[in-house]
Amino acid sequence: MFTQDLAVLAIAMLATGAVGGVLAGLLGVGGGIVVVPVLEWVLELNGVSPDIRMHIAVATSLAVIIPTSLSSARAHNKRGAVDMRLAKQWTPFILIGAVFGTIVASRVGGAVLTAFFGGMSLLVAIKMALPLDNRKLVSEVPRSFATNAIPMTIGAISSMMGIGGGSLTVPALTLMNEPIHKAVGTSALFGLMIGIPGTLGFIFAGWGNESLPPGCLGFVNLVGMSFIAPTTVLAAPLGAKFAHNLSRRKLSLLFGLFLSLVAIRMIAQSING
């Protein structure tokens, strides 16, 4: 039975990575915001307890973020698309926020974590659906100490959602007049800073939990990580290919619609569960 369950879970994880990769490539966002709800649904189908489903989904997504963010950040850095000055200023506060968010997420119930993911996803969906692509709040990214609350907040929210922060960092930086390519490249580096402490924290928090499905190291599902990470990378170019046939506004609307449906499902699930 153990071997059969593991095989079914592995196949489901492959499908999760493929869906997450295509949607991530199509919509131009990090795979985490796609992988988490899909993985949570897969775990539900496999009979995993609702008390820990979201914890596993978030933790596994954060683990997947580490290799993908590293690869992405290196590629962007070769093209000079990483703002190293901003990275040096924000990285310590991203880390602090990520640690704090991981501690909170690992201690709250599954319904609370699901509701939080749903609520934040709905806010991101509304932002993506609105025509705000060319709006700027300030002429440049503030460099004052007081503004370090921004990366701390991004780190905390991202680690609680199991995302690399791109859905939050890129809009925040572009609103502060950071060029889009540098916003995306720098965000990829921040994803690494969110993924590492988040993964370690969830491993520690879930250690010894008897309700965990096969192949888990703490809350991180190693089967999921092993299958989702490479599949996401392989599938993303297919989504990117589709994306070239759509305008940026249509892509934003599509992502907003998709994320709205995900958010509503997860909020309703947290209320009913």
PASEBA-1860 file (N, C-alpha, C; in nm, 3 decimals):
! residues 273
1> MFTQDLAV> 0.083/-0.121/0.000/0.000/0.000/0.000/0.086/0.126/0.000 ~ 0.196/0.122/0.077/0.286/0.237/0.083/0.342/0.268/-0.056 ~ 0.388/0.162/-0.127/0.446/0.181/-0.260/0.342/0.233/-0.358 ~ 0.219/0.179/-0.349/0.112/0.223/-0.438/0.077/0.369/-0.412 ~ 0.065/0.408/-0.285/0.035/0.547/-0.250/0.144/0.641/-0.300 ~ 0.268/0.597/-0.288/0.380/0.679/-0.330/0.379/0.699/-0.481 ~ 0.344/0.592/-0.555/0.338/0.600/-0.701/0.228/0.695/-0.747 ~ 0.111/0.685/-0.683/-0.001/0.773/-0.718/0.035/0.917/-0.689
9> LAIAMLAT> 0.100/0.940/-0.573/0.142/1.075/-0.535/0.243/1.131/-0.634 ~ 0.337/1.045/-0.680/0.439/1.088/-0.776/0.377/1.132/-0.908 ~ 0.281/1.053/-0.956/0.212/1.088/-1.081/0.136/1.220/-1.066 ~ 0.071/1.236/-0.950/-0.004/1.359/-0.924/0.090/1.480/-0.919 ~ 0.209/1.461/-0.862/0.306/1.570/-0.854/0.357/1.609/-0.993 ~ 0.376/1.511/-1.080/0.417/1.540/-1.217/0.313/1.628/-1.286 ~ 0.186/1.592/-1.266/0.078/1.670/-1.324/0.075/1.811/-1.266 ~ 0.099/1.821/-1.135/0.102/1.952/-1.070/0.211/2.040/-1.129
17> GAVGGVLA> 0.331/1.983/-1.146/0.442/2.058/-1.203/0.414/2.103/-1.345 ~ 0.350/2.015/-1.423/0.320/2.048/-1.562/0.219/2.164/-1.570 ~ 0.111/2.152/-1.491/0.010/2.258/-1.490/0.069/2.389/-1.439 ~ 0.145/2.379/-1.329/0.208/2.499/-1.272/0.305/2.563/-1.368 ~ 0.384/2.482/-1.438/0.481/2.534/-1.533/0.416/2.605/-1.651 ~ 0.315/2.542/-1.709/0.246/2.603/-1.823/0.180/2.735/-1.784 ~ 0.109/2.734/-1.671/0.042/2.855/-1.627/0.141/2.964/-1.587 ~ 0.252/2.923/-1.523/0.353/3.020/-1.484/0.416/3.084/-1.608
25> GLLGVGGG> 0.447/3.003/-1.709/0.503/3.057/-1.832/0.404/3.142/-1.908 ~ 0.279/3.101/-1.908/0.175/3.175/-1.979/0.146/3.309/-1.915 ~ 0.140/3.310/-1.781/0.097/3.429/-1.709/0.212/3.515/-1.660 ~ 0.335/3.467/-1.674/0.450/3.548/-1.637/0.469/3.567/-1.488 ~ 0.430/3.469/-1.407/0.447/3.478/-1.262/0.526/3.358/-1.214 ~ 0.575/3.367/-1.091/0.643/3.252/-1.034/0.545/3.138/-1.016 ~ 0.594/3.016/-1.026/0.506/2.901/-1.021/0.438/2.878/-0.887 ~ 0.492/2.936/-0.778/0.439/2.910/-0.645/0.293/2.943/-0.630
33> IVVVPVLE> 0.252/3.056/-0.684/0.113/3.099/-0.665/0.018/3.010/-0.744 ~ 0.074/2.934/-0.838/-0.004/2.836/-0.914/0.008/2.697/-0.851 ~ 0.130/2.660/-0.813/0.157/2.526/-0.761/0.086/2.502/-0.628 ~ 0.085/2.599/-0.538/0.026/2.580/-0.405/-0.120/2.534/-0.411 ~ -0.209/2.609/-0.481/-0.349/2.562/-0.483/-0.368/2.430/-0.556 ~ -0.289/2.406/-0.663/-0.301/2.280/-0.735/-0.253/2.165/-0.647 ~ -0.141/2.186/-0.580/-0.086/2.083/-0.492/-0.178/2.055/-0.374 ~ -0.239/2.159/-0.320/-0.333/2.142/-0.210/-0.452/2.056/-0.255
41> WVLELNGV> -0.497/2.079/-0.377/-0.608/2.001/-0.433/-0.568/1.856/-0.454 ~ -0.445/1.834/-0.505/-0.393/1.698/-0.525/-0.384/1.624/-0.393 ~ -0.337/1.692/-0.290/-0.327/1.631/-0.158/-0.465/1.596/-0.102 ~ -0.563/1.680/-0.132/-0.701/1.652/-0.090/-0.752/1.525/-0.157 ~ -0.726/1.511/-0.287/-0.768/1.392/-0.361/-0.700/1.266/-0.308 ~ -0.579/1.283/-0.251/-0.506/1.169/-0.197/-0.538/1.144/-0.050 ~ -0.638/1.212/0.003/-0.686/1.184/0.137/-0.601/1.239/0.249 ~ -0.516/1.339/0.221/-0.432/1.399/0.325/-0.520/1.487/0.415
49> SPDIRMHI> -0.494/1.485/0.543/-0.572/1.560/0.641/-0.577/1.710/0.608 ~ -0.695/1.772/0.616/-0.706/1.917/0.590/-0.627/2.001/0.689 ~ -0.593/1.943/0.804/-0.516/2.017/0.904/-0.374/2.049/0.857 ~ -0.321/1.966/0.765/-0.182/1.985/0.723/-0.165/1.999/0.571 ~ -0.274/1.992/0.495/-0.262/1.999/0.348/-0.194/2.128/0.303 ~ -0.241/2.241/0.354/-0.184/2.369/0.311/-0.041/2.384/0.359 ~ -0.010/2.330/0.476/0.127/2.338/0.526/0.222/2.263/0.431 ~ 0.179/2.145/0.386/0.261/2.067/0.293/0.274/2.139/0.159
57> AVATSLAV> 0.162/2.192/0.110/0.163/2.261/-0.019/0.256/2.383/-0.016 ~ 0.243/2.463/0.089/0.327/2.583/0.103/0.475/2.545/0.119 ~ 0.502/2.448/0.207/0.640/2.407/0.233/0.706/2.349/0.108 ~ 0.635/2.263/0.035/0.690/2.202/-0.084/0.714/2.305/-0.193 ~ 0.622/2.399/-0.205/0.638/2.507/-0.302/0.762/2.590/-0.272 ~ 0.785/2.619/-0.144/0.904/2.696/-0.104/1.031/2.619/-0.138 ~ 1.028/2.487/-0.121/1.145/2.404/-0.154/1.172/2.407/-0.304 ~ 1.066/2.403/-0.384/1.080/2.408/-0.530/1.137/2.543/-0.574
65> IIPTSLSS> 1.101/2.648/-0.501/1.145/2.783/-0.536/1.298/2.796/-0.532 ~ 1.364/2.722/-0.442/1.510/2.737/-0.426/1.586/2.712/-0.556 ~ 1.574/2.593/-0.619/1.649/2.573/-0.743/1.601/2.659/-0.859 ~ 1.470/2.682/-0.868/1.419/2.761/-0.980/1.461/2.908/-0.967 ~ 1.457/2.962/-0.845/1.500/3.102/-0.825/1.649/3.117/-0.849 ~ 1.727/3.020/-0.806/1.872/3.025/-0.827/1.904/3.029/-0.976 ~ 1.840/2.941/-1.051/1.863/2.936/-1.195/1.819/3.065/-1.263 ~ 1.702/3.114/-1.223/1.648/3.236/-1.283/1.733/3.357/-1.249
73> ARAHNKRG> 1.774/3.369/-1.122/1.855/3.484/-1.079/1.989/3.487/-1.151 ~ 2.052/3.372/-1.170/2.180/3.366/-1.241/2.163/3.410/-1.385 ~ 2.055/3.367/-1.448/2.030/3.404/-1.588/2.006/3.554/-1.601 ~ 1.927/3.609/-1.509/1.899/3.754/-1.515/2.024/3.835/-1.483 ~ 2.106/3.785/-1.391/2.227/3.858/-1.353/2.327/3.866/-1.469 ~ 2.333/3.760/-1.550/2.422/3.761/-1.667/2.382/3.870/-1.767 ~ 2.255/3.907/-1.764/2.205/4.011/-1.854/2.200/4.148/-1.785 ~ 2.257/4.156/-1.665/2.259/4.281/-1.593/2.123/4.325/-1.543
81> AVDMRLAK> 2.033/4.228/-1.525/1.895/4.262/-1.487/1.867/4.243/-1.339 ~ 1.973/4.239/-1.256/1.955/4.233/-1.110/2.011/4.361/-1.050 ~ 1.927/4.434/-0.979/1.969/4.558/-0.912/2.043/4.519/-0.784 ~ 2.176/4.509/-0.794/2.256/4.461/-0.682/2.252/4.556/-0.563 ~ 2.243/4.685/-0.590/2.236/4.782/-0.480/2.108/4.761/-0.400 ~ 1.997/4.745/-0.470/1.871/4.720/-0.403/1.871/4.584/-0.335 ~ 1.933/4.485/-0.400/1.939/4.349/-0.343/2.013/4.351/-0.209 ~ 2.124/4.424/-0.202/2.200/4.432/-0.078/2.120/4.500/0.033
89> QWTPFILI> 2.040/4.599/-0.004/1.962/4.672/0.096/1.843/4.590/0.144 ~ 1.775/4.523/0.052/1.651/4.455/0.087/1.670/4.312/0.138 ~ 1.777/4.244/0.098/1.792/4.102/0.132/1.782/4.071/0.281 ~ 1.850/4.143/0.371/1.838/4.111/0.514/1.694/4.121/0.564 ~ 1.620/4.216/0.512/1.482/4.238/0.558/1.385/4.137/0.494 ~ 1.415/4.095/0.371/1.340/3.986/0.309/1.356/3.861/0.394 ~ 1.480/3.832/0.436/1.508/3.715/0.519/1.435/3.721/0.653 ~ 1.440/3.837/0.718/1.372/3.854/0.847/1.222/3.829/0.831
97> GAVFGTIV> 1.164/3.889/0.727/1.022/3.871/0.701/0.987/3.727/0.672 ~ 1.073/3.658/0.594/1.048/3.519/0.557/1.050/3.428/0.680 ~ 1.145/3.453/0.770/1.153/3.374/0.894/1.028/3.396/0.979 ~ 0.989/3.521/0.993/0.869/3.553/1.072/0.745/3.488/1.012 ~ 0.729/3.500/0.879/0.613/3.442/0.812/0.608/3.291/0.824 ~ 0.724/3.226/0.818/0.730/3.081/0.830/0.689/3.036/0.970 ~ 0.734/3.108/1.071/0.698/3.074/1.208/0.547/3.084/1.227 ~ 0.489/3.193/1.178/0.344/3.212/1.191/0.268/3.104/1.114
105> ASRVGGAV> 0.308/3.081/0.988/0.237/2.986/0.903/0.242/2.844/0.959 ~ 0.355/2.807/1.018/0.369/2.671/1.069/0.288/2.647/1.196 ~ 0.244/2.755/1.261/0.173/2.741/1.388/0.023/2.759/1.378 ~ -0.025/2.817/1.266/-0.169/2.837/1.253/-0.233/2.712/1.194 ~ -0.364/2.701/1.206/-0.436/2.586/1.153/-0.444/2.589/1.000 ~ -0.478/2.474/0.944/-0.488/2.463/0.799/-0.591/2.557/0.739 ~ -0.706/2.573/0.807/-0.813/2.661/0.757/-0.768/2.806/0.755 ~ -0.693/2.848/0.857/-0.644/2.985/0.864/-0.545/3.011/0.750
113> LTAFFGGM> -0.455/2.916/0.727/-0.355/2.932/0.622/-0.422/2.934/0.485 ~ -0.524/2.852/0.467/-0.599/2.849/0.341/-0.670/2.981/0.317 ~ -0.732/3.035/0.422/-0.803/3.162/0.411/-0.704/3.276/0.380 ~ -0.588/3.273/0.443/-0.487/3.375/0.418/-0.441/3.371/0.273 ~ -0.412/3.250/0.223/-0.369/3.237/0.083/-0.478/3.287/-0.010 ~ -0.603/3.248/0.019/-0.714/3.291/-0.066/-0.732/3.442/-0.066 ~ -0.725/3.503/0.051/-0.742/3.648/0.062/-0.633/3.725/-0.010 ~ -0.508/3.686/0.009/-0.396/3.754/-0.056/-0.401/3.732/-0.207
121> SLLVAIKM> -0.438/3.611/-0.248/-0.449/3.582/-0.391/-0.555/3.669/-0.456 ~ -0.664/3.692/-0.385/-0.772/3.776/-0.438/-0.724/3.920/-0.458 ~ -0.644/3.971/-0.365/-0.589/4.106/-0.378/-0.496/4.116/-0.499 ~ -0.411/4.014/-0.515/-0.321/4.012/-0.631/-0.401/4.004/-0.760 ~ -0.509/3.924/-0.759/-0.593/3.909/-0.878/-0.657/4.041/-0.917 ~ -0.706/4.115/-0.817/-0.768/4.245/-0.844/-0.666/4.341/-0.904 ~ -0.544/4.340/-0.848/-0.439/4.428/-0.899/-0.406/4.394/-1.044 ~ -0.396/4.264/-1.076/-0.362/4.222/-1.211/-0.474/4.254/-1.310
129> ALPLDNRK> -0.599/4.250/-1.264/-0.712/4.274/-1.353/-0.730/4.422/-1.385 ~ -0.686/4.509/-1.295/-0.701/4.652/-1.317/-0.592/4.705/-1.410 ~ -0.622/4.807/-1.491/-0.524/4.863/-1.584/-0.424/4.955/-1.514 ~ -0.334/4.895/-1.436/-0.238/4.975/-1.357/-0.094/4.955/-1.404 ~ -0.075/4.897/-1.524/0.059/4.859/-1.568/0.156/4.977/-1.576 ~ 0.106/5.094/-1.611/0.195/5.210/-1.632/0.189/5.313/-1.519 ~ 0.125/5.277/-1.408/0.114/5.370/-1.296/0.242/5.368/-1.212 ~ 0.286/5.485/-1.167/0.404/5.497/-1.081/0.366/5.578/-0.957
137> LVSEVPRS> 0.414/5.533/-0.840/0.388/5.606/-0.716/0.499/5.705/-0.685 ~ 0.624/5.665/-0.712/0.740/5.750/-0.687/0.836/5.740/-0.806 ~ 0.930/5.831/-0.814/1.020/5.836/-0.928/1.131/5.731/-0.920 ~ 1.162/5.682/-0.799/1.263/5.578/-0.783/1.238/5.502/-0.652 ~ 1.301/5.384/-0.642/1.284/5.303/-0.521/1.344/5.376/-0.402 ~ 1.268/5.402/-0.297/1.322/5.472/-0.179/1.435/5.390/-0.115 ~ 1.538/5.459/-0.070/1.651/5.391/-0.009/1.660/5.414/0.141 ~ 1.558/5.473/0.201/1.563/5.506/0.343/1.537/5.382/0.428
145> FATNAIPM> 1.579/5.387/0.553/1.564/5.275/0.644/1.416/5.244/0.670 ~ 1.333/5.348/0.673/1.192/5.330/0.704/1.122/5.243/0.601 ~ 1.167/5.251/0.476/1.102/5.175/0.369/1.138/5.027/0.372 ~ 1.226/4.985/0.464/1.261/4.843/0.473/1.144/4.759/0.525 ~ 1.038/4.827/0.568/0.916/4.754/0.605/0.856/4.686/0.482 ~ 0.883/4.741/0.363/0.828/4.684/0.240/0.886/4.544/0.214 ~ 1.020/4.526/0.210/1.073/4.392/0.189/1.040/4.295/0.302 ~ 1.032/4.345/0.426/0.995/4.257/0.538/0.854/4.204/0.518
153> TIGAISSM> 0.763/4.291/0.475/0.625/4.250/0.450/0.618/4.150/0.336 ~ 0.692/4.177/0.229/0.695/4.087/0.114/0.747/3.950/0.156 ~ 0.854/3.948/0.234/0.912/3.822/0.280/0.816/3.743/0.366 ~ 0.747/3.812/0.457/0.653/3.745/0.548/0.534/3.687/0.473 ~ 0.471/3.769/0.388/0.354/3.724/0.313/0.389/3.611/0.218 ~ 0.505/3.624/0.150/0.546/3.524/0.052/0.572/3.389/0.116 ~ 0.639/3.388/0.232/0.668/3.261/0.297/0.541/3.196/0.350 ~ 0.443/3.276/0.389/0.316/3.222/0.436/0.233/3.165/0.321
161> MGIGGGSL> 0.256/3.218/0.199/0.181/3.173/0.082/0.255/3.065/0.003 ~ 0.385/3.048/0.031/0.463/2.950/-0.043/0.502/2.998/-0.181 ~ 0.521/3.129/-0.196/0.559/3.186/-0.326/0.694/3.255/-0.315 ~ 0.755/3.276/-0.431/0.887/3.339/-0.434/0.883/3.489/-0.420 ~ 0.765/3.545/-0.417/0.752/3.689/-0.397/0.735/3.770/-0.523 ~ 0.747/3.706/-0.640/0.737/3.779/-0.766/0.603/3.849/-0.784 ~ 0.496/3.785/-0.740/0.362/3.842/-0.754/0.345/3.967/-0.668 ~ 0.432/3.984/-0.569/0.428/4.101/-0.482/0.542/4.198/-0.514
169> TVPALTLM> 0.663/4.142/-0.533/0.782/4.226/-0.553/0.778/4.301/-0.685 ~ 0.744/4.232/-0.794/0.745/4.297/-0.925/0.646/4.414/-0.931 ~ 0.519/4.397/-0.889/0.429/4.513/-0.889/0.479/4.626/-0.799 ~ 0.534/4.590/-0.681/0.583/4.692/-0.588/0.697/4.772/-0.649 ~ 0.792/4.703/-0.712/0.907/4.771/-0.770/0.870/4.854/-0.893 ~ 0.780/4.802/-0.975/0.740/4.880/-1.094/0.661/5.004/-1.054 ~ 0.584/4.995/-0.945/0.515/5.114/-0.895/0.614/5.218/-0.845 ~ 0.736/5.173/-0.809/0.841/5.263/-0.764/0.939/5.294/-0.877
177> NEPIHKAV> 0.892/5.277/-1.000/0.965/5.317/-1.121/1.088/5.233/-1.151 ~ 1.096/5.113/-1.095/1.205/5.022/-1.130/1.174/4.962/-1.267 ~ 1.269/4.961/-1.361/1.244/4.899/-1.492/1.195/4.756/-1.477 ~ 1.101/4.715/-1.560/1.036/4.586/-1.546/1.135/4.470/-1.548 ~ 1.237/4.477/-1.635/1.333/4.366/-1.644/1.416/4.355/-1.515 ~ 1.453/4.469/-1.459/1.528/4.466/-1.333/1.438/4.425/-1.216 ~ 1.312/4.462/-1.223/1.218/4.421/-1.119/1.203/4.269/-1.117 ~ 1.191/4.210/-1.237/1.177/4.065/-1.248/1.306/3.995/-1.205
185> GTSALFGL> 1.420/4.045/-1.251/1.549/3.982/-1.218/1.581/3.990/-1.070 ~ 1.558/4.106/-1.010/1.586/4.123/-0.868/1.489/4.040/-0.785 ~ 1.365/4.031/-0.830/1.265/3.949/-0.762/1.306/3.803/-0.759 ~ 1.368/3.755/-0.867/1.414/3.615/-0.871/1.517/3.589/-0.762 ~ 1.606/3.684/-0.739/1.706/3.670/-0.633/1.639/3.669/-0.496 ~ 1.538/3.754/-0.478/1.466/3.756/-0.351/1.393/3.625/-0.326 ~ 1.350/3.558/-0.433/1.283/3.430/-0.420/1.371/3.328/-0.349 ~ 1.499/3.333/-0.377/1.595/3.244/-0.312/1.603/3.275/-0.163
193> MIGIPGTL> 1.599/3.403/-0.129/1.606/3.446/0.011/1.479/3.409/0.089 ~ 1.370/3.391/0.018/1.244/3.349/0.081/1.238/3.197/0.092 ~ 1.282/3.129/-0.014/1.272/2.984/-0.020/1.357/2.911/0.082 ~ 1.480/2.957/0.105/1.572/2.885/0.194/1.523/2.884/0.340 ~ 1.501/3.001/0.402/1.455/2.996/0.542/1.315/2.936/0.555 ~ 1.230/2.957/0.453/1.096/2.900/0.457/1.098/2.749/0.456 ~ 1.180/2.692/0.370/1.192/2.546/0.361/1.246/2.487/0.490 ~ 1.353/2.544/0.541/1.413/2.494/0.665/1.315/2.504/0.781
201> GFIFAGWG> 1.241/2.614/0.787/1.145/2.633/0.895/1.032/2.531/0.892 ~ 0.982/2.501/0.772/0.873/2.404/0.760/0.921/2.261/0.781 ~ 1.047/2.233/0.749/1.102/2.100/0.780/1.103/2.080/0.931 ~ 1.151/2.179/1.002/1.159/2.172/1.148/1.019/2.164/1.210 ~ 0.926/2.247/1.159/0.792/2.255/1.219/0.712/2.126/1.200 ~ 0.736/2.055/1.090/0.658/1.935/1.063/0.725/1.806/1.104 ~ 0.844/1.817/1.163/0.922/1.698/1.197/0.845/1.608/1.295 ~ 0.830/1.481/1.257/0.766/1.384/1.345/0.615/1.383/1.342
209> NESLPPGC> 0.553/1.463/1.255/0.407/1.466/1.245/0.358/1.334/1.184 ~ 0.276/1.261/1.257/0.233/1.128/1.215/0.128/1.130/1.105 ~ 0.070/1.246/1.076/-0.034/1.256/0.972/0.023/1.279/0.833 ~ 0.154/1.297/0.824/0.216/1.330/0.695/0.208/1.213/0.598 ~ 0.189/1.241/0.468/0.187/1.135/0.366/0.328/1.083/0.341 ~ 0.344/0.978/0.260/0.477/0.923/0.231/0.570/1.026/0.167 ~ 0.699/1.011/0.196/0.801/1.091/0.129/0.818/1.232/0.181 ~ 0.780/1.257/0.306/0.791/1.392/0.362/0.911/1.407/0.453
217> LGFVNLVG> 0.974/1.523/0.445/1.078/1.564/0.538/1.023/1.686/0.610 ~ 0.970/1.664/0.730/0.890/1.770/0.791/0.767/1.790/0.704 ~ 0.732/1.916/0.681/0.618/1.945/0.594/0.655/1.944/0.446 ~ 0.783/1.935/0.414/0.826/1.935/0.274/0.811/1.795/0.216 ~ 0.732/1.783/0.111/0.715/1.654/0.046/0.823/1.638/-0.060 ~ 0.919/1.547/-0.033/1.033/1.528/-0.121/0.991/1.472/-0.257 ~ 0.884/1.391/-0.257/0.833/1.339/-0.384/0.785/1.457/-0.469 ~ 0.709/1.546/-0.406/0.659/1.663/-0.476/0.771/1.750/-0.529
225> MSFIAPTT> 0.868/1.778/-0.443/0.979/1.863/-0.484/1.056/1.801/-0.600 ~ 1.083/1.671/-0.594/1.162/1.603/-0.696/1.094/1.602/-0.832 ~ 0.961/1.592/-0.831/0.887/1.584/-0.956/0.839/1.720/-1.006 ~ 0.799/1.806/-0.914/0.743/1.936/-0.955/0.850/2.028/-1.012 ~ 0.966/2.036/-0.945/1.069/2.131/-0.987/1.113/2.113/-1.133 ~ 1.159/1.993/-1.174/1.201/1.978/-1.313/1.087/1.987/-1.412 ~ 0.969/1.937/-1.373/0.854/1.941/-1.464/0.809/2.084/-1.488 ~ 0.812/2.166/-1.383/0.775/2.307/-1.397/0.869/2.378/-1.493
233> VLAAPLGA> 0.999/2.352/-1.477/1.099/2.415/-1.563/1.079/2.374/-1.709 ~ 1.049/2.246/-1.731/1.031/2.196/-1.867/0.901/2.246/-1.931 ~ 0.798/2.263/-1.850/0.667/2.301/-1.903/0.651/2.452/-1.922 ~ 0.728/2.531/-1.848/0.713/2.676/-1.855/0.732/2.734/-1.995 ~ 0.830/2.687/-2.074/0.846/2.741/-2.210/0.722/2.724/-2.298 ~ 0.646/2.618/-2.274/0.523/2.596/-2.351/0.422/2.706/-2.321 ~ 0.408/2.739/-2.194/0.319/2.848/-2.157/0.369/2.981/-2.210 ~ 0.501/3.001/-2.207/0.559/3.125/-2.259/0.533/3.138/-2.409
241> KFAHNLSR> 0.535/3.026/-2.479/0.508/3.026/-2.623/0.365/3.071/-2.651 ~ 0.270/3.021/-2.570/0.131/3.063/-2.584/0.115/3.212/-2.554 ~ 0.196/3.259/-2.457/0.183/3.398/-2.411/0.213/3.499/-2.521 ~ 0.299/3.463/-2.616/0.336/3.555/-2.722/0.220/3.586/-2.816 ~ 0.115/3.507/-2.809/-0.002/3.530/-2.894/-0.106/3.619/-2.826 ~ -0.077/3.662/-2.703/-0.169/3.746/-2.628/-0.101/3.876/-2.586 ~ -0.179/3.984/-2.574/-0.124/4.110/-2.527/-0.101/4.104/-2.377 ~ -0.017/4.196/-2.327/0.011/4.199/-2.183/-0.116/4.223/-2.102
249> RKLSLLFG> -0.206/4.310/-2.155/-0.331/4.338/-2.084/-0.419/4.214/-2.077 ~ -0.426/4.139/-2.188/-0.507/4.018/-2.188/-0.449/3.914/-2.093 ~ -0.315/3.907/-2.087/-0.251/3.814/-1.995/-0.282/3.849/-1.851 ~ -0.278/3.979/-1.820/-0.309/4.024/-1.684/-0.453/3.991/-1.647 ~ -0.544/4.012/-1.742/-0.684/3.981/-1.718/-0.704/3.830/-1.698 ~ -0.632/3.751/-1.779/-0.641/3.606/-1.769/-0.591/3.558/-1.634 ~ -0.479/3.614/-1.591/-0.423/3.576/-1.461/-0.516/3.618/-1.349 ~ -0.573/3.740/-1.361/-0.665/3.788/-1.260/-0.787/3.698/-1.246
257> LFLSLVAI> -0.838/3.651/-1.359/-0.954/3.562/-1.358/-0.919/3.427/-1.295 ~ -0.806/3.371/-1.338/-0.762/3.243/-1.283/-0.742/3.251/-1.132 ~ -0.672/3.356/-1.088/-0.641/3.368/-0.946/-0.765/3.398/-0.864 ~ -0.861/3.470/-0.924/-0.987/3.497/-0.855/-1.062/3.368/-0.825 ~ -1.067/3.278/-0.923/-1.134/3.150/-0.906/-1.065/3.067/-0.798 ~ -0.931/3.068/-0.801/-0.854/2.996/-0.699/-0.882/3.054/-0.561 ~ -0.879/3.187/-0.552/-0.897/3.253/-0.423/-1.036/3.225/-0.366 ~ -1.138/3.236/-0.450/-1.276/3.213/-0.404/-1.292/3.069/-0.355
265> RMIAQSIN> -1.234/2.973/-0.430/-1.243/2.833/-0.388/-1.178/2.811/-0.252 ~ -1.061/2.872/-0.232/-0.987/2.849/-0.108/-1.053/2.921/0.010 ~ -1.108/3.038/-0.012/-1.179/3.109/0.095/-1.304/3.030/0.136 ~ -1.379/2.983/0.034/-1.499/2.905/0.062/-1.463/2.774/0.136 ~ -1.351/2.714/0.095/-1.307/2.591/0.159/-1.272/2.613/0.305 ~ -1.207/2.726/0.333/-1.168/2.756/0.472/-1.290/2.784/0.559 ~ -1.395/2.841/0.499/-1.518/2.871/0.574/-1.597/2.744/0.601 ~ -1.606/2.659/0.499/-1.686/2.537/0.510/-1.614/2.424/0.582
273> G> -1.476/2.433/0.581/-1.399/2.324/0.640/-1.375/2.337/0.786
END
